[in-house]
Amino acid sequence: MPDSAPVSAPASAPAPAPSAQRPASDRPSGPLSPAGLFRHATRLLLAKDMDGWIALCADDVLVEFPFAPPGYPTKLVGRAALADYLGDYTEHIDLRDIPHLKIHLTDAADTVIAEMRATGRIVATGDPYDLSYIVVVTARNGRITHYRDYWNPLAVPASMNAAKSSPTEPTAP
């Protein structure tokens, strides 16, 4: 049976504390199921706690983006590669809500499939961000070991692509 409760950020969330410094009541106790781990990961994304999200992954995590367009990676191997990839995420996307989330259990106890929609804004332009995803997640020993994200590159606003590929310093006329 799918788990379909949306995940939302508080209306005026304060800056998140690093995961290691969070109050005990904010941290999950013990290893989570793959579904629980994914739900916790979405809360960390909404809190803009990328370090906390990365900490949910195994050292040798494999992250795949089968539909990544040219210029985007199709595969990341290891937590360090993932940290490098996500390092500037919050500078480009201000994720504000996950109004739709369904987590489907599979025949493999360590794997779930999530359908989700994420909304927010593109930081550089203020344009809306509204993207649907299908994610296949495998977790062992309370850590994400394989994350396959079937995001739709055709739905990414042109402003996001321009912001991600534009230089950070202005060019001289």
C-alpha positions, 0 to 999 in steps of 0.5 A, a space after each residue: 500500500 503506498 504512503 501518500 502524505 505530502 511533505 511540507 516545509 514550515 511557513 517560515 523555517 529557520 536555518 536548519 541546524 547541522 544534522 549532528 547538532 539537531 535536537 534528539 527529537 528531530 533525528 530518527 532513532 535507529 535505522 529507518 526502513 527504506 520508505 522511512 529513510 526516503 521520507 526523512 530525506 525529503 524533510 531534509 531537502 525542504 529544510 535545505 539541509 544538504 549535508 544531512 541528506 548526504 549523510 543518509 547515504 552510504 560511502 559508496 552510494 550510486 546515484 543515477 540520472 537515466 534521463 539527464 540531458 547533456 551537461 548533467 551527470 548521468 552517474 555519481 559514485 560515492 558520497 564525495 561525488 554526491 556532495 560535490 554535485 549537491 553543493 550548490 543546490 540551494 543556490 539554484 533551487 528554493 524547494 518549498 513543498 512536496 505536495 505529492 508523495 507516494 512511496 510504493 513498496 516492492 518485492 525487494 524489502 530494501 527497495 522502494 519506488 517514490 512518485 513525487 512532485 516538488 515545488 518552489 522557485 528558481 533562485 536566479 530568476 524567481 520563476 516557479 519550479 514545479 517538477 515531478 519525479 519517479 525515484 527508485 531507492 535501495 537502502 541497507 543498514 539505514 543508509 541509501 545505497 542506490 538512488 535512481 532519479 527519473 527526473 524529466 529534463 524537458 520540464 526544467 525551466 529554461 531559467 534553471 538551465 541558464 542559471 546553472 550554466 551561466 558564469 558566476 561573475 559578470 563579463 566585461 562589455 
